[in-house]
Amino acid sequence: MTSNSKIDSLPEPPGDKGLPLIGETISFFTDPDFNRKKEEKYGRIYQTNIFSNPTVISIGADANTFLFRNENKYVVSTWPKSTRILLGKESLAVNNGSFHTSRRKLLYQAFQPRALTSYIPTMEQITDTYLQKWSQMDKLTWYPELRDYTFDIASNLFVGTDGGSQTPLGHHFEAWCAGLFTLPLSLPWTKFGKALKARQKLLENLEQIIVKRQQSEDPGEDALGLLIQAKDEAGNSLTLEELKDQILLLLFAGHETLTSAIASFCLLTVQHPEVMQRLREEQDSLNITGTATLEDFKEMTYLDMVLKEVMRLVPPVGGGFRKAIETFELGGYRIPKGWTIQYQIAQTHQDEDLYPESDRFDPERFAPDNAVDKQASFGYIPFGGGLRECLGKEFARLEMRLFASKLLKDYQWELISDQNLDLITVPSPRPRDGLKVKFSRR
C-alpha cells in the first residue's frame, strides 16, 4: 500500500456503468459469457454496476490473494441485497468481525472430523436408497432427483428430518433458493417476492423443529443439537432467531452448491469414457467391503483428481463479493471506499498460465506430482478462500466422494440424446434440460 495522495492519483478501473439504476445486473446474471467478454475488452480488473452498486470485477490469483489477505483491513465480505435479506441478519454469511469469528467456531463443530465420521452411515443409507430407486426408474431427469438427494442428506444430518425433500421444508426451500440472486423487488409475482414468502414459511417450519428439540431431554448429536447446546464466549446460548438463520444457511450450503458439483461430475465423467474407466478401476482395486471410512476416501486419489477438475471447470459458485471499507490500490487502479468487489472463481479457473487449454477436462492437472492447485496461492478456489473459506468444504468433499464411489462401483448411466446440456449458471450451474439419463445397475 502507498500514501493516499498516490492512490488518489490512480485511475478507476475501466468499464461500463450500464443502464441507470440497474446498471448491468441483468446481463451479468443472464449472459454466461458476460465476464469473458469484459475481460477480453478491459483486462482482468474492470468495473461494472450490479444491483445499483459500482462493482469491480477482479480475476486471477494475485487479486484473490490481496482480497483474502486483507479481510477486515481493506475489505469485508458482502452479498447482493437480495441474498442478504433472504439469508437473514443473524446469518453467519452476512456478518463480519468478531461476531463472524465466534459464530464460525460454533458452526465448525458440525464439520469437524468426528462429526463427519458420524455422518457416514446416514449418508450411505440415503445414497443406497436413491441409487436403487433410480435403477428402477430406468430413464430419468437427474438434476431434480439429485437436488432431492442432497436435501434429504442435509435435512437429516442438520435438523434430523427424514425425507426432507418431500416435506413442506423441501418445497419452500426451492422457492427460497430461486430468489437468492435476483433484483430485490418484493412484489408477489417476482422470484424475490416468492422467495420472501418461502423464507417466512421455512422459518415457521424450522421454529417448530427447534422448539421441539429444545424441550426434549436429549437435544441430539446432529448440527442442530450441537448448536442448541453451544455457548458463545460470554456463556450465552444462541437465540431462537439466530438458530433459525444459521440452520437455514447450513441447509443451503449443504445442498444447492453440492447438487451442482455432483451433477457436473456425472455429466463430465460420462462424456469422458477413459476417465470413467480409470475411476472404476480405482474403485474395484480398493475392494472396500462394508461402510467406507474417512481413511478409505483418502485412498481414492484418482477420484480426488477428477472431483478437483470438475470443480475447476464448473465451479458451483461463480464468485464472491467484498466491500471496500477503505480506498485502496488493486492492480494499479484506485478502488474507492464503499464500492463492491467481486472476485471471480470461474474466470480464475480459466487462467491459461495455470491451466493450459483451460476449456479441456483433464484430471491429470491435479496429479500429486503436478498439483496445479498448489502452484499459485488462491489460483484454485472452488470453496473461496481466506477467513471466509466455505465452512462445509470437508462435508461437501465427503458427500461427493461417497456418492461417486457407490455410483461408480455398482451403476452405469448414459446420456439420452436430443437434450440441451448448456449450463444455466444462477444460482448454481446446472444443465438446461435437467440432465436426462438412462440409469441401470452395472
Secondary structure, 3 states (H helix, E strand, C coil): CCCHHHHHCCCCCCECCCECCCECHHHHHHCCCHHHHHHHHHCCEEEEEECCEEEEEEECHHHHHHHHHCECCCEEEECCHHHHHHHCCCCHHHCCHHHHHHHHHHHHHHHCHHHHHHHHHHHHHHHHHHHHHHHHHCEEEHHHHHHHHHHHHHHHHHHCCCCHHHCHHHHHHHHHHHCCCCCCCCCCCCHHHHHHHHHHHHHHHHHHHHHHHHHCCCCCCCHHHHHHHCECCCCCECCHHHHHHHHHHHHHHCCHHHHHHHHHHHHHHHHCHHHHHHHHHHHHHHCCCCCCCHHHHHCCHHHHHHHHHHHHHCCCCCEEEEEECCCEEECCEEECCCCEEEEEHHHHCCCCCCCCCCCCCCHHHHCCCCCHHHCCCCCCCCCCCHHHCCCCHHHHHHHHHHHHHHHHHHEEEEECCCCCCCEECCCCCEECCCCEEEEEEC
